[in-house]
């Protein structure tokens, strides 16, 4: 029985680690695509609008 609990815990930790890895990989891929698009069109950053103040500012990675 302790072996079953051990393997269940290892499985849950592996699943959570895998999901974190995929989330980080998607974030890095999106940043690379955004940088590539900025380079292609010649811009120096991406502006986003703050919904509260209505002001624009550069995105922070």
N, CA, C and O atoms as a CHARMM CRD file, in Angstrom:
* protein
*
  244
    1    1 UNK  N      0.81200  -1.20600   0.00000 PROA 1      0.00000
    2    1 UNK  CA     0.00000   0.00000   0.00000 PROA 1      0.00000
    3    1 UNK  C      0.85700   1.27300   0.00000 PROA 1      0.00000
    4    1 UNK  O      0.52700   2.21500  -0.72200 PROA 1      0.00000
    5    2 UNK  N      1.94600   1.33800   0.78300 PROA 2      0.00000
    6    2 UNK  CA     2.77300   2.55600   0.73700 PROA 2      0.00000
    7    2 UNK  C      3.36600   2.81200  -0.65300 PROA 2      0.00000
    8    2 UNK  O      3.54400   3.96100  -1.05800 PROA 2      0.00000
    9    3 UNK  N      3.67200   1.72500  -1.37900 PROA 3      0.00000
   10    3 UNK  CA     4.20700   1.89800  -2.72500 PROA 3      0.00000
   11    3 UNK  C      3.17700   2.56600  -3.63000 PROA 3      0.00000
   12    3 UNK  O      3.54000   3.40300  -4.45700 PROA 3      0.00000
   13    4 UNK  N      1.93100   2.22000  -3.49400 PROA 4      0.00000
   14    4 UNK  CA     0.86400   2.79700  -4.29700 PROA 4      0.00000
   15    4 UNK  C      0.73800   4.29000  -4.01400 PROA 4      0.00000
   16    4 UNK  O      0.59200   5.08600  -4.94000 PROA 4      0.00000
   17    5 UNK  N      0.79300   4.66600  -2.76000 PROA 5      0.00000
   18    5 UNK  CA     0.71900   6.07600  -2.38900 PROA 5      0.00000
   19    5 UNK  C      1.93900   6.81900  -2.94300 PROA 5      0.00000
   20    5 UNK  O      1.81300   7.92700  -3.46400 PROA 5      0.00000
   21    6 UNK  N      3.11100   6.20400  -2.82600 PROA 6      0.00000
   22    6 UNK  CA     4.33500   6.82600  -3.34000 PROA 6      0.00000
   23    6 UNK  C      4.22900   7.06900  -4.83200 PROA 6      0.00000
   24    6 UNK  O      4.53800   8.16700  -5.29400 PROA 6      0.00000
   25    7 UNK  N      3.80200   6.08300  -5.59400 PROA 7      0.00000
   26    7 UNK  CA     3.69800   6.23800  -7.03800 PROA 7      0.00000
   27    7 UNK  C      2.58500   7.21800  -7.42700 PROA 7      0.00000
   28    7 UNK  O      2.69300   7.90400  -8.44300 PROA 7      0.00000
   29    8 UNK  N      1.54100   7.28400  -6.64100 PROA 8      0.00000
   30    8 UNK  CA     0.48900   8.26400  -6.89600 PROA 8      0.00000
   31    8 UNK  C      1.02300   9.68300  -6.70600 PROA 8      0.00000
   32    8 UNK  O      0.74100  10.57100  -7.51100 PROA 8      0.00000
   33    9 UNK  N      1.78800   9.88900  -5.65000 PROA 9      0.00000
   34    9 UNK  CA     2.37500  11.20100  -5.39400 PROA 9      0.00000
   35    9 UNK  C      3.37300  11.55500  -6.49700 PROA 9      0.00000
   36    9 UNK  O      3.39100  12.69100  -6.97100 PROA 9      0.00000
   37   10 UNK  N      4.19500  10.60400  -6.90700 PROA 10     0.00000
   38   10 UNK  CA     5.15300  10.84000  -7.98500 PROA 10     0.00000
   39   10 UNK  C      4.40800  11.18400  -9.27200 PROA 10     0.00000
   40   10 UNK  O      4.83700  12.06800 -10.01300 PROA 10     0.00000
   41   11 UNK  N      3.31700  10.51000  -9.54300 PROA 11     0.00000
   42   11 UNK  CA     2.52800  10.78900 -10.73700 PROA 11     0.00000
   43   11 UNK  C      1.93500  12.18800 -10.72400 PROA 11     0.00000
   44   11 UNK  O      1.95500  12.88100 -11.74100 PROA 11     0.00000
   45   12 UNK  N      1.41500  12.60400  -9.59500 PROA 12     0.00000
   46   12 UNK  CA     0.83300  13.94600  -9.48300 PROA 12     0.00000
   47   12 UNK  C      1.91600  15.01100  -9.65200 PROA 12     0.00000
   48   12 UNK  O      1.70300  16.00800 -10.34200 PROA 12     0.00000
   49   13 UNK  N      3.06700  14.80700  -9.03100 PROA 13     0.00000
   50   13 UNK  CA     4.16900  15.76200  -9.15500 PROA 13     0.00000
   51   13 UNK  C      4.64800  15.82500 -10.60200 PROA 13     0.00000
   52   13 UNK  O      4.94600  16.91100 -11.10000 PROA 13     0.00000
   53   14 UNK  N      4.72800  14.69100 -11.28200 PROA 14     0.00000
   54   14 UNK  CA     5.15200  14.67300 -12.68400 PROA 14     0.00000
   55   14 UNK  C      4.14300  15.41300 -13.55200 PROA 14     0.00000
   56   14 UNK  O      4.53700  16.15900 -14.44800 PROA 14     0.00000
   57   15 UNK  N      2.86500  15.22200 -13.30800 PROA 15     0.00000
   58   15 UNK  CA     1.82300  15.89400 -14.08800 PROA 15     0.00000
   59   15 UNK  C      1.89000  17.40600 -13.88700 PROA 15     0.00000
   60   15 UNK  O      1.82100  18.16000 -14.85800 PROA 15     0.00000
   61   16 UNK  N      2.02100  17.85300 -12.65100 PROA 16     0.00000
   62   16 UNK  CA     2.09900  19.28300 -12.36300 PROA 16     0.00000
   63   16 UNK  C      3.36300  19.87300 -12.98400 PROA 16     0.00000
   64   16 UNK  O      3.32300  20.97400 -13.53300 PROA 16     0.00000
   65   17 UNK  N      4.46700  19.16700 -12.90400 PROA 17     0.00000
   66   17 UNK  CA     5.70400  19.63500 -13.51900 PROA 17     0.00000
   67   17 UNK  C      5.58400  19.74000 -15.02700 PROA 17     0.00000
   68   17 UNK  O      6.07500  20.69700 -15.62600 PROA 17     0.00000
   69   18 UNK  N      4.93600  18.76800 -15.64200 PROA 18     0.00000
   70   18 UNK  CA     4.73200  18.79000 -17.08800 PROA 18     0.00000
   71   18 UNK  C      3.87200  19.97700 -17.49300 PROA 18     0.00000
   72   18 UNK  O      4.18300  20.65700 -18.47100 PROA 18     0.00000
   73   19 UNK  N      2.80200  20.23700 -16.76200 PROA 19     0.00000
   74   19 UNK  CA     1.93200  21.37100 -17.08400 PROA 19     0.00000
   75   19 UNK  C      2.68600  22.69000 -16.93800 PROA 19     0.00000
   76   19 UNK  O      2.50300  23.59400 -17.75400 PROA 19     0.00000
   77   20 UNK  N      3.52900  22.81600 -15.91300 PROA 20     0.00000
   78   20 UNK  CA     4.32000  24.03100 -15.73600 PROA 20     0.00000
   79   20 UNK  C      5.30600  24.19800 -16.88600 PROA 20     0.00000
   80   20 UNK  O      5.51700  25.31000 -17.37100 PROA 20     0.00000
   81   21 UNK  N      5.90600  23.10400 -17.32000 PROA 21     0.00000
   82   21 UNK  CA     6.83900  23.14200 -18.44200 PROA 21     0.00000
   83   21 UNK  C      6.13900  23.59500 -19.71800 PROA 21     0.00000
   84   21 UNK  O      6.67300  24.43200 -20.44600 PROA 21     0.00000
   85   22 UNK  N      4.97200  23.06500 -19.99800 PROA 22     0.00000
   86   22 UNK  CA     4.22500  23.44300 -21.19500 PROA 22     0.00000
   87   22 UNK  C      3.81000  24.90500 -21.13400 PROA 22     0.00000
   88   22 UNK  O      3.88900  25.61100 -22.13900 PROA 22     0.00000
   89   23 UNK  N      3.37300  25.36700 -19.98000 PROA 23     0.00000
   90   23 UNK  CA     2.96000  26.76900 -19.82900 PROA 23     0.00000
   91   23 UNK  C      4.14800  27.70800 -20.07600 PROA 23     0.00000
   92   23 UNK  O      4.00100  28.73300 -20.74200 PROA 23     0.00000
   93   24 UNK  N      5.31600  27.36100 -19.54100 PROA 24     0.00000
   94   24 UNK  CA     6.51400  28.17400 -19.74800 PROA 24     0.00000
   95   24 UNK  C      6.94400  28.16000 -21.21100 PROA 24     0.00000
   96   24 UNK  O      7.34900  29.19300 -21.74300 PROA 24     0.00000
   97   25 UNK  N      6.86300  27.01700 -21.86000 PROA 25     0.00000
   98   25 UNK  CA     7.23100  26.91100 -23.27200 PROA 25     0.00000
   99   25 UNK  C      6.30200  27.75400 -24.13500 PROA 25     0.00000
  100   25 UNK  O      6.76100  28.40000 -25.07700 PROA 25     0.00000
  101   26 UNK  N      5.01200  27.76500 -23.83800 PROA 26     0.00000
  102   26 UNK  CA     4.06700  28.59200 -24.59000 PROA 26     0.00000
  103   26 UNK  C      4.35500  30.07500 -24.39200 PROA 26     0.00000
  104   26 UNK  O      4.23400  30.86100 -25.33100 PROA 26     0.00000
  105   27 UNK  N      4.73200  30.45900 -23.18400 PROA 27     0.00000
  106   27 UNK  CA     5.04700  31.85800 -22.89400 PROA 27     0.00000
  107   27 UNK  C      6.28600  32.29600 -23.67300 PROA 27     0.00000
  108   27 UNK  O      6.30900  33.38700 -24.24400 PROA 27     0.00000
  109   28 UNK  N      7.30100  31.45900 -23.69700 PROA 28     0.00000
  110   28 UNK  CA     8.53300  31.79200 -24.41200 PROA 28     0.00000
  111   28 UNK  C      8.28900  31.83400 -25.91300 PROA 28     0.00000
  112   28 UNK  O      8.82200  32.70500 -26.60200 PROA 28     0.00000
  113   29 UNK  N      7.49700  30.91200 -26.42400 PROA 29     0.00000
  114   29 UNK  CA     7.18100  30.90100 -27.85300 PROA 29     0.00000
  115   29 UNK  C      6.40900  32.15600 -28.24100 PROA 29     0.00000
  116   29 UNK  O      6.67800  32.74200 -29.28900 PROA 29     0.00000
  117   30 UNK  N      5.46800  32.57200 -27.42800 PROA 30     0.00000
  118   30 UNK  CA     4.70300  33.78900 -27.71900 PROA 30     0.00000
  119   30 UNK  C      5.61200  35.00600 -27.71500 PROA 30     0.00000
  120   30 UNK  O      5.46300  35.88600 -28.56300 PROA 30     0.00000
  121   31 UNK  N      6.55000  35.07500 -26.77600 PROA 31     0.00000
  122   31 UNK  CA     7.48600  36.19200 -26.72500 PROA 31     0.00000
  123   31 UNK  C      8.35800  36.21600 -27.97700 PROA 31     0.00000
  124   31 UNK  O      8.60900  37.28400 -28.53400 PROA 31     0.00000
  125   32 UNK  N      8.82300  35.05300 -28.42300 PROA 32     0.00000
  126   32 UNK  CA     9.66100  34.98000 -29.62600 PROA 32     0.00000
  127   32 UNK  C      8.86800  35.40500 -30.86200 PROA 32     0.00000
  128   32 UNK  O      9.38900  36.12300 -31.71500 PROA 32     0.00000
  129   33 UNK  N      7.62600  34.97100 -30.96200 PROA 33     0.00000
  130   33 UNK  CA     6.79300  35.37400 -32.10100 PROA 33     0.00000
  131   33 UNK  C      6.53900  36.87300 -32.09800 PROA 33     0.00000
  132   33 UNK  O      6.56700  37.51400 -33.14800 PROA 33     0.00000
  133   34 UNK  N      6.29200  37.43000 -30.91800 PROA 34     0.00000
  134   34 UNK  CA     6.04200  38.86300 -30.81100 PROA 34     0.00000
  135   34 UNK  C      7.30100  39.64800 -31.20300 PROA 34     0.00000
  136   34 UNK  O      7.20500  40.65700 -31.90100 PROA 34     0.00000
  137   35 UNK  N      8.47000  39.19300 -30.76100 PROA 35     0.00000
  138   35 UNK  CA     9.71800  39.86500 -31.10100 PROA 35     0.00000
  139   35 UNK  C      9.99600  39.76300 -32.59400 PROA 35     0.00000
  140   35 UNK  O     10.47600  40.71700 -33.20700 PROA 35     0.00000
  141   36 UNK  N      9.69600  38.61700 -33.17500 PROA 36     0.00000
  142   36 UNK  CA     9.88200  38.44000 -34.61500 PROA 36     0.00000
  143   36 UNK  C      8.96700  39.37800 -35.40100 PROA 36     0.00000
  144   36 UNK  O      9.39300  39.98300 -36.38400 PROA 36     0.00000
  145   37 UNK  N      7.73700  39.49500 -34.97600 PROA 37     0.00000
  146   37 UNK  CA     6.79400  40.38100 -35.65500 PROA 37     0.00000
  147   37 UNK  C      7.22500  41.84100 -35.51200 PROA 37     0.00000
  148   37 UNK  O      7.11300  42.61400 -36.46400 PROA 37     0.00000
  149   38 UNK  N      7.71500  42.22400 -34.33500 PROA 38     0.00000
  150   38 UNK  CA     8.19800  43.58700 -34.13400 PROA 38     0.00000
  151   38 UNK  C      9.38800  43.87200 -35.03300 PROA 38     0.00000
  152   38 UNK  O      9.50000  44.96400 -35.59000 PROA 38     0.00000
  153   39 UNK  N     10.27300  42.90400 -35.17800 PROA 39     0.00000
  154   39 UNK  CA    11.43700  43.09900 -36.03600 PROA 39     0.00000
  155   39 UNK  C     11.01800  43.20000 -37.50100 PROA 39     0.00000
  156   39 UNK  O     11.57300  43.99900 -38.25600 PROA 39     0.00000
  157   40 UNK  N     10.04800  42.39700 -37.89600 PROA 40     0.00000
  158   40 UNK  CA     9.59200  42.38600 -39.27700 PROA 40     0.00000
  159   40 UNK  C      8.96000  43.72200 -39.67900 PROA 40     0.00000
  160   40 UNK  O      9.17800  44.20500 -40.79000 PROA 40     0.00000
  161   41 UNK  N      8.17700  44.31900 -38.77200 PROA 41     0.00000
  162   41 UNK  CA     7.50600  45.57600 -39.11200 PROA 41     0.00000
  163   41 UNK  C      8.30100  46.79500 -38.68000 PROA 41     0.00000
  164   41 UNK  O      7.92200  47.92300 -38.99300 PROA 41     0.00000
  165   42 UNK  N      9.39900  46.58300 -37.96300 PROA 42     0.00000
  166   42 UNK  CA    10.28200  47.68600 -37.59700 PROA 42     0.00000
  167   42 UNK  C      9.86000  48.47100 -36.37600 PROA 42     0.00000
  168   42 UNK  O     10.28800  49.61500 -36.22000 PROA 42     0.00000
  169   43 UNK  N      9.04400  47.91600 -35.50600 PROA 43     0.00000
  170   43 UNK  CA     8.64300  48.64300 -34.30400 PROA 43     0.00000
  171   43 UNK  C      9.63500  48.37300 -33.17000 PROA 43     0.00000
  172   43 UNK  O     10.48400  47.48800 -33.27300 PROA 43     0.00000
  173   44 UNK  N      9.51700  49.13500 -32.10800 PROA 44     0.00000
  174   44 UNK  CA    10.42400  48.99400 -30.96200 PROA 44     0.00000
  175   44 UNK  C      9.69300  48.50600 -29.72200 PROA 44     0.00000
  176   44 UNK  O     10.22300  48.63000 -28.61800 PROA 44     0.00000
  177   45 UNK  N      8.52700  47.96900 -29.86400 PROA 45     0.00000
  178   45 UNK  CA     7.76000  47.47500 -28.72900 PROA 45     0.00000
  179   45 UNK  C      6.28900  47.40400 -29.07800 PROA 45     0.00000
  180   45 UNK  O      5.86100  47.86100 -30.13800 PROA 45     0.00000
  181   46 UNK  N      5.53000  46.83000 -28.18000 PROA 46     0.00000
  182   46 UNK  CA     4.09200  46.70600 -28.36800 PROA 46     0.00000
  183   46 UNK  C      3.39200  47.52000 -27.29500 PROA 46     0.00000
  184   46 UNK  O      3.65100  47.33900 -26.10500 PROA 46     0.00000
  185   47 UNK  N      2.51700  48.40500 -27.70500 PROA 47     0.00000
  186   47 UNK  CA     1.76700  49.21100 -26.76300 PROA 47     0.00000
  187   47 UNK  C      0.46800  48.50700 -26.38900 PROA 47     0.00000
  188   47 UNK  O     -0.20800  47.93100 -27.24200 PROA 47     0.00000
  189   48 UNK  N      0.13200  48.56200 -25.10800 PROA 48     0.00000
  190   48 UNK  CA    -1.15900  48.06000 -24.65300 PROA 48     0.00000
  191   48 UNK  C     -1.84000  49.17300 -23.86400 PROA 48     0.00000
  192   48 UNK  O     -1.18300  50.00100 -23.23300 PROA 48     0.00000
  193   49 UNK  N     -3.16200  49.17400 -23.91300 PROA 49     0.00000
  194   49 UNK  CA    -3.93300  50.21500 -23.25000 PROA 49     0.00000
  195   49 UNK  C     -4.34300  49.74800 -21.85500 PROA 49     0.00000
  196   49 UNK  O     -4.85700  48.64300 -21.68300 PROA 49     0.00000
  197   50 UNK  N     -4.11000  50.59800 -20.87600 PROA 50     0.00000
  198   50 UNK  CA    -4.54300  50.32700 -19.51700 PROA 50     0.00000
  199   50 UNK  C     -6.03600  50.61000 -19.43700 PROA 50     0.00000
  200   50 UNK  O     -6.44800  51.74700 -19.66700 PROA 50     0.00000
  201   51 UNK  N     -6.86900  49.60600 -19.11500 PROA 51     0.00000
  202   51 UNK  CA    -8.31800  49.82300 -19.12200 PROA 51     0.00000
  203   51 UNK  C     -8.79500  50.80000 -18.04300 PROA 51     0.00000
  204   51 UNK  O     -9.85600  51.40600 -18.19200 PROA 51     0.00000
  205   52 UNK  N     -8.04000  50.96000 -16.97500 PROA 52     0.00000
  206   52 UNK  CA    -8.46100  51.83600 -15.89300 PROA 52     0.00000
  207   52 UNK  C     -8.17500  53.30200 -16.23000 PROA 52     0.00000
  208   52 UNK  O     -9.05900  54.15300 -16.12700 PROA 52     0.00000
  209   53 UNK  N     -6.93500  53.58600 -16.63300 PROA 53     0.00000
  210   53 UNK  CA    -6.54600  54.97800 -16.87100 PROA 53     0.00000
  211   53 UNK  C     -6.71200  55.39900 -18.31900 PROA 53     0.00000
  212   53 UNK  O     -6.82700  56.59000 -18.60700 PROA 53     0.00000
  213   54 UNK  N     -6.72600  54.43800 -19.23600 PROA 54     0.00000
  214   54 UNK  CA    -6.83400  54.76100 -20.65000 PROA 54     0.00000
  215   54 UNK  C     -5.51100  55.14000 -21.28300 PROA 54     0.00000
  216   54 UNK  O     -5.48100  55.54700 -22.44500 PROA 54     0.00000
  217   55 UNK  N     -4.41300  55.01600 -20.54600 PROA 55     0.00000
  218   55 UNK  CA    -3.09400  55.35900 -21.06000 PROA 55     0.00000
  219   55 UNK  C     -2.45600  54.13300 -21.70900 PROA 55     0.00000
  220   55 UNK  O     -2.75800  52.99400 -21.35100 PROA 55     0.00000
  221   56 UNK  N     -1.58300  54.38300 -22.65300 PROA 56     0.00000
  222   56 UNK  CA    -0.84900  53.31800 -23.31800 PROA 56     0.00000
  223   56 UNK  C      0.54200  53.20300 -22.72000 PROA 56     0.00000
  224   56 UNK  O      1.14800  54.20300 -22.33300 PROA 56     0.00000
  225   57 UNK  N      1.04700  51.96600 -22.64700 PROA 57     0.00000
  226   57 UNK  CA     2.41300  51.75100 -22.18400 PROA 57     0.00000
  227   57 UNK  C      2.97000  50.50200 -22.87200 PROA 57     0.00000
  228   57 UNK  O      2.21800  49.68900 -23.40900 PROA 57     0.00000
  229   58 UNK  N      4.29500  50.36300 -22.84800 PROA 58     0.00000
  230   58 UNK  CA     4.93900  49.21400 -23.45800 PROA 58     0.00000
  231   58 UNK  C      4.66600  47.95100 -22.63600 PROA 58     0.00000
  232   58 UNK  O      4.54900  48.00600 -21.41200 PROA 58     0.00000
  233   59 UNK  N      4.56800  46.83200 -23.31900 PROA 59     0.00000
  234   59 UNK  CA     4.36700  45.55900 -22.61100 PROA 59     0.00000
  235   59 UNK  C      5.63600  45.19700 -21.86000 PROA 59     0.00000
  236   59 UNK  O      6.74000  45.55700 -22.26800 PROA 59     0.00000
  237   60 UNK  N      5.46800  44.49700 -20.77900 PROA 60     0.00000
  238   60 UNK  CA     6.59300  44.02000 -19.98100 PROA 60     0.00000
  239   60 UNK  C      6.60200  42.49600 -20.05000 PROA 60     0.00000
  240   60 UNK  O      5.59000  41.83900 -19.80400 PROA 60     0.00000
  241   61 UNK  N      7.76700  41.95200 -20.38800 PROA 61     0.00000
  242   61 UNK  CA     7.89100  40.49500 -20.45900 PROA 61     0.00000
  243   61 UNK  C      8.35900  39.92600 -19.17100 PROA 61     0.00000
  244   61 UNK  O      8.51900  38.71100 -19.05400 PROA 61     0.00000
